[in-house]
Amino acid sequence: PGFSTRDKANKFSGRGVGMNAVKEAVDSLGGSMSLKNKVGEGTTIFLHLPINLLIIKALLFQVGGEVHALPVEYIKETTRIDPSSIQTAGGSEVFITQEGPVAVIRPINIFGIGSAEVKGRYIKMIVLETEMSRGGMVVDRILGQQDVVIKGLPEIIRGMEGISGATVLGSGEIAFIW
């Protein structure tokens, strides 16, 4: 509070309360806020808000016998690649695209979920992209898009990295949202 980048206050800014008001609102929702800045490049503000009952468009996919979901906003594309196109770089698996190398994500390595098997000539992959990184998740089957209701996670698994919520599918099956 009290910090301002303006020399003079006007109707909308300059009193140093804007970010403090945002932080209080985020805190009241049970979220958190962080700042990252680099001299000469600017400041990035990260808002982390809890997911309670939110409806999102998700891509459902299957790995092993389990169905999972990814918000479509993080999906760059779905593709299939030849297994021989996966290379090792710096101890990690990658495949090369026109935009550069993409890390291969295998759900078995992250969560111990039954491995996606190569059935046929190609590996099915969902290419994800966020502000911070890109990766290609190996899956057994892509089931399609669906609007899903995100439900919060129980306390016991709430802090599990990579899982942001869960949804109940029409079949009654629970799908984790990555």
Salt bridges, closest charged atoms under 4 A:
ASP27 OD2 - LYS23 NZ 2.88
GLU66 OE1 - HIS68 NE2 3.19
GLU93 OE1 - ARG106 NE 2.63
GLU99 OE1 - LYS76 NZ 2.16
GLU99 OE1 - ARG134 NH1 2.87
ASP147 OD1 - LYS57 NZ 3.26
GLU155 OE1 - ARG158 NH1 3.02
